[in-house]
Amino acid sequence: MTIHWCGTGLSAIPGLRRLIQADQPVTVWNRTRDKAQAAVGDLTDDIHAFDPDALAAALAPGDVVVSMLPADWHVPLAKLAIDKGAHFVSSSYIAPEMRVLDQRARAAGVALVNELGLDPGIDHLMAHWLMADYRASGAHNPENDFSFTSYCGGIPKIPNAFRYKFSWSPLGVLKALRSPSRSIREFSELNVQRPWDALGRYDAPLPTPETFEVYPNRDSLPFLAEYGFEPGWKVRDFVRGTLRLNGWAAAWSDIFTEIETLQGPEGEARLREMSARLWRDNAYGPDDPDRVVLCVALHVRRAGETVYHKTYTMDAWGDARGTAMARLVSIPVSLAVEAVLNREIPAGVSAAPRDPKLINRFMDQVDRLAQHLQVVDHT
């Protein structure tokens, strides 16, 4: 059994190093071998230039392929894993092309585990914990209505005038600002074409309460079923979104205005120009600590009265261990690899587990990774 870890970018290293230091048999694959050597060469010499054919030749039944490469590699590597009787793990969202591999993976007896990093990942674990806690609370009633919010953001620990800093190319962030979202607000589906059209305020119940700007992202509605919301439940609010420092929208207003006008090849070229400028002016320096804030809340009411209301909160920042983002993305990936090897995750395509034993184990590790982790009871 070998773990084939593909990709040694900024968010991959702590989890990779953790597996190697635990004496797991790990083969490292990276598009640039020198970068992988710099990242983990002090721990292993089993480092190779990433090549799909070479990886295919090395794969054996029961191995695990970890993809920390760009998202367009995930499905091809998952298919390769199925063909070789190997498992697959990534931190990324489950694409439709990944989801359709479920039956093939089940037939092959292999697990394709996704959405087990930070967001998606730790946020899912928090949501599953809250839902299980609610079901055990004795508060359930057909007349209850539910408000669920999940907000996560990577932000600078020391705020700057731009209210944001970049760990890697800003191009992905700029493109995401052009993406629509779907959520539920006040019992109605909310469809938003641009994040700034649904900007709101969120008062985070951290040890020192703090207010952030938030907006919905992607499509929240599929996660109703993922988190165990039943079809007949009355859902007042349901949103998975992004969290930013106060003042973010004002600092980015000119960017929003210009993005709205960009179209075609010229628009793409202009986005790349904007990305280069933003990277030059607002990239993290070597000594700039990052910060990650994550708050997942479930508020249940009956006839206007609160019957359950808890928020799972996390606040983490860069320290001597490196960036908060890197450890919170990649160490959950390494935990997923171990769970797969222990046969604790069933065959097929899945996201972060609902198994209480795994949730507790993973969150115990998160508690060590973050400077603050707490369930706040508002009742």
C-alpha positions in Angstrom: 0.0 0.0 0.0 1.4 3.4 -1.1 0.0 6.9 -0.8 0.7 8.7 -4.1 0.5 12.4 -3.1 0.2 14.6 -6.2 0.9 18.3 -5.9 3.1 20.2 -3.4 1.6 23.7 -3.7 1.3 26.1 -0.8 -1.8 24.4 0.7 -0.4 20.8 0.4 2.7 20.7 2.6 1.6 20.3 6.2 -0.6 17.3 5.5 2.0 15.7 3.3 4.8 16.2 5.9 2.5 14.8 8.6 2.0 11.5 6.6 5.7 11.1 5.9 6.7 11.8 9.5 4.1 9.2 10.6 6.2 6.7 8.6 3.4 6.2 6.0 4.7 4.9 2.7 4.4 8.1 0.6 5.5 8.7 -3.0 5.5 12.4 -3.9 4.6 13.6 -7.4 4.8 17.2 -8.5 5.0 19.0 -11.8 8.2 20.6 -10.7 10.4 18.1 -8.9 12.7 20.8 -7.5 9.7 22.5 -5.7 8.8 19.2 -4.1 12.3 18.6 -3.1 12.4 22.0 -1.4 9.2 21.2 0.4 9.8 17.6 1.7 13.3 16.7 0.5 14.5 16.7 4.1 12.0 13.8 4.9 12.1 11.7 1.8 13.8 11.0 -1.5 10.8 9.3 -3.0 10.0 12.3 -5.2 9.1 12.2 -8.9 8.1 14.5 -11.7 4.3 14.2 -12.1 3.5 12.1 -15.2 0.1 10.3 -15.5 1.7 7.4 -17.3 4.4 6.9 -14.7 1.8 7.2 -11.9 -0.4 4.6 -13.7 2.5 2.2 -13.9 3.3 2.7 -10.1 -0.3 2.3 -8.9 -1.4 -0.9 -7.2 -4.7 -2.1 -5.7 -5.3 -0.6 -2.3 -3.1 2.4 -2.9 -4.4 5.9 -2.4 -4.1 8.8 -4.9 -4.2 12.2 -3.4 -4.8 15.1 -5.8 -3.6 18.5 -4.6 -3.2 19.5 -8.3 -5.5 22.0 -10.1 -9.2 20.8 -10.2 -9.1 19.7 -13.8 -6.8 16.8 -12.8 -9.2 15.4 -10.1 -11.6 13.4 -12.4 -8.8 11.9 -14.6 -6.9 10.8 -11.5 -10.1 9.4 -9.9 -10.8 7.4 -13.0 -7.2 6.1 -13.0 -7.6 5.1 -9.4 -10.8 3.1 -10.1 -9.1 1.3 -13.0 -6.2 0.4 -10.8 -8.3 -0.6 -7.8 -6.9 2.3 -5.8 -8.7 5.0 -3.7 -8.7 8.7 -4.3 -8.7 11.8 -2.0 -9.0 15.5 -2.7 -10.1 18.6 -0.8 -12.1 20.0 -3.7 -15.8 20.3 -4.4 -17.4 17.2 -6.0 -17.9 18.1 -9.7 -20.7 16.5 -11.6 -18.1 14.5 -13.6 -16.8 13.1 -10.3 -20.3 12.3 -8.9 -21.1 10.1 -11.9 -18.2 7.9 -11.0 -20.0 6.7 -7.9 -21.3 3.4 -9.3 -18.0 2.6 -10.9 -16.2 3.2 -7.6 -18.7 1.1 -5.6 -18.3 -1.8 -8.1 -14.5 -1.5 -7.8 -14.7 -1.3 -4.0 -12.8 1.9 -3.8 -13.5 5.2 -2.0 -13.4 8.5 -3.9 -13.3 11.1 -1.0 -13.6 14.8 -1.8 -14.5 18.0 0.1 -12.3 17.3 3.1 -10.1 20.3 3.5 -11.1 23.6 5.0 -14.1 24.9 3.0 -15.3 22.5 1.9 -14.3 20.1 4.6 -14.1 21.4 8.2 -17.3 23.4 7.6 -19.1 20.1 6.6 -17.8 18.4 9.8 -19.2 21.3 11.9 -22.5 21.2 10.1 -22.9 17.4 10.6 -22.0 17.8 14.3 -24.6 20.6 14.8 -27.3 18.5 13.0 -26.6 15.5 15.1 -26.6 17.6 18.3 -29.9 19.1 17.3 -31.5 15.7 16.7 -30.3 14.6 20.1 -31.6 17.7 21.8 -35.2 16.7 22.0 -36.2 20.0 20.3 -37.4 18.5 17.0 -41.0 19.3 16.1 -42.8 19.4 12.7 -43.6 23.1 13.3 -39.9 24.1 13.7 -38.3 26.4 11.2 -34.6 26.4 10.5 -31.9 29.0 9.8 -28.5 27.6 8.8 -25.4 29.8 8.0 -21.9 28.8 7.2 -19.4 31.5 6.6 -15.6 31.0 6.0 -12.9 33.4 5.0 -9.2 33.6 4.6 -8.2 37.2 5.6 -5.0 39.0 6.7 -4.3 38.7 10.4 -3.1 42.3 10.2 -5.7 44.3 8.2 -4.4 46.3 5.3 -6.1 49.2 3.3 -7.3 46.7 0.6 -8.8 44.5 3.4 -7.4 41.4 1.7 -4.2 39.7 0.8 -3.4 37.0 -1.7 -1.4 33.7 -1.1 -1.4 32.9 -4.8 -2.6 34.3 -8.1 -5.6 36.6 -7.7 -7.1 35.4 -11.0 -9.2 32.7 -9.4 -10.7 35.2 -6.9 -11.5 37.6 -9.7 -13.3 34.9 -11.7 -15.2 33.8 -8.6 -16.6 37.3 -8.3 -18.4 36.7 -11.6 -20.1 33.6 -10.5 -23.8 33.4 -9.5 -25.0 31.8 -6.3 -28.2 30.2 -4.9 -29.3 30.2 -1.3 -32.5 30.6 0.8 -33.4 33.8 2.6 -36.6 34.2 4.5 -38.2 31.0 3.1 -37.5 32.0 -0.5 -34.8 31.0 -3.0 -32.3 33.7 -3.5 -30.5 33.8 -6.9 -27.7 36.3 -7.1 -25.6 37.0 -10.2 -22.8 38.9 -8.4 -21.6 38.6 -4.7 -21.8 42.3 -4.1 -25.5 42.2 -4.8 -26.1 40.1 -1.7 -23.6 41.6 0.7 -24.5 41.3 4.3 -23.2 41.8 7.9 -22.3 38.9 10.2 -21.6 39.3 13.9 -19.2 36.4 14.7 -19.5 35.0 18.3 -15.7 34.9 18.7 -14.0 35.4 22.1 -13.9 39.0 21.1 -17.0 39.5 19.1 -16.3 40.8 15.6 -18.3 42.0 12.6 -17.6 40.9 9.1 -19.0 41.3 5.6 -20.4 38.2 4.1 -22.0 37.0 0.9 -23.4 33.7 -0.5 -21.2 31.7 -2.9 -21.8 28.8 -5.3 -25.0 26.8 -4.9 -25.9 26.2 -1.3 -29.1 24.2 -2.0 -27.6 20.7 -2.7 -26.2 20.8 0.9 -29.6 20.7 2.4 -29.7 17.0 1.7 -26.0 16.6 2.4 -26.5 17.9 5.9 -29.6 15.9 6.6 -32.3 18.5 6.2 -35.6 16.6 5.5 -37.9 17.5 2.6 -40.8 18.6 4.8 -38.8 20.9 7.0 -39.5 24.7 7.0 -36.2 26.3 6.0 -36.1 30.0 6.7 -32.5 30.6 5.8 -29.8 28.4 4.3 -26.6 29.8 3.0 -22.9 28.8 2.6 -20.9 31.9 2.0 -17.7 33.8 2.1 -16.5 36.1 5.0 -14.4 39.2 4.5 -13.1 42.0 6.7 -15.3 45.0 7.3 -14.6 47.6 4.6 -13.9 45.0 1.9 -16.7 46.0 -0.4 -15.7 49.7 -0.3 -12.0 48.8 -1.0 -13.0 46.6 -3.9 -15.7 48.8 -5.4 -13.7 49.9 -8.4 -12.9 46.2 -9.1 -16.6 45.2 -8.9 -17.5 48.0 -11.4 -14.8 47.0 -13.9 -15.5 43.2 -13.7 -19.1 43.8 -14.6 -18.1 45.2 -18.0 -15.5 42.6 -19.0 -16.4 40.2 -21.8 -14.8 37.9 -24.3 -11.0 37.5 -24.9 -10.4 41.1 -24.2 -12.1 40.8 -20.9 -10.0 37.7 -20.0 -6.9 39.6 -20.9 -7.9 42.5 -18.7 -8.6 40.1 -15.8 -5.1 38.8 -16.1 -3.7 42.4 -16.1 -5.8 43.1 -12.9 -4.6 39.9 -11.3 -0.9 40.8 -11.9 -1.4 44.2 -10.4 -3.2 42.9 -7.4 -0.5 40.3 -6.8 2.1 43.0 -7.0 0.4 45.2 -4.5 -1.4 42.9 -2.1 0.4 39.6 -1.9 1.4 38.1 1.5 5.0 38.8 2.4 7.2 36.1 4.0 6.4 37.5 7.5 2.7 38.4 7.0 0.5 36.1 9.1 -2.8 35.0 7.5 -6.0 34.3 9.3 -8.9 31.9 8.8 -12.4 32.5 10.4 -15.1 29.9 10.1 -18.5 30.1 11.8 -21.3 27.5 11.2 -24.6 28.1 12.9 -27.9 26.3 13.3 -30.9 28.3 14.7 -34.2 26.6 15.1 -37.4 28.4 16.1 -41.0 27.3 16.9 -43.7 29.9 16.7 -41.0 32.6 16.9 -39.3 31.2 20.0 -35.8 29.7 19.8 -35.6 26.0 20.6 -32.1 25.4 19.5 -29.3 27.8 18.6 -25.6 26.9 18.5 -22.6 28.2 16.5 -19.4 26.2 15.8 -16.6 28.8 15.6 -13.0 28.6 14.6 -10.3 31.3 14.4 -6.8 30.4 13.3 -3.8 32.3 12.1 -0.3 31.8 10.8 2.4 31.1 13.3 5.7 29.3 13.6 4.0 26.2 12.0 3.3 28.2 8.8 0.1 29.5 7.4 -3.3 28.7 8.9 -4.7 28.1 5.4 -2.1 25.4 4.5 -2.5 23.4 7.7 -6.3 23.7 7.7 -6.6 22.5 4.1 -4.0 19.7 4.0 -4.1 18.1 7.4 -7.7 17.2 7.0 -6.7 15.6 3.7 -4.1 13.5 5.5 -6.7 12.5 8.0 -9.0 11.4 5.2 -6.2 9.3 3.7 -5.7 7.5 7.0 -9.5 6.9 7.4 -9.6 5.4 3.9 -6.6 3.1 4.7 -8.4 2.0 7.9 -11.5 1.2 5.8 -13.6 3.7 7.8 -15.0 5.4 4.7 -17.2 3.3 2.4 -16.7 2.7 -1.3 -18.1 5.3 -3.7 -18.0 9.1 -4.1 -18.4 10.9 -0.8 -17.7 14.2 0.9 -16.6 14.8 4.5 -17.9 12.0 6.7 -21.0 12.1 8.9 -19.8 9.3 11.2 -19.6 10.8 14.7 -16.4 8.9 15.5 -14.6 10.4 12.5 -16.0 13.8 13.1 -14.8 13.8 16.7 -11.4 12.5 15.7 -11.0 15.1 12.9 -12.2 18.0 15.0 -9.8 17.0 17.8 -7.1 17.5 15.3 -8.6 20.8 14.1 -8.6 22.0 17.8 -4.8 21.6 17.7 -4.5 23.4 14.4 -6.6 26.5 15.3 -5.9 29.0 18.0 -9.7 29.0 18.9 -12.3 26.3 18.4 -15.6 26.4 20.3 -19.3 25.6 20.2 -21.3 28.6 21.4 -24.7 27.9 22.8 -26.9 31.0 22.4 -29.9 29.7 24.3 
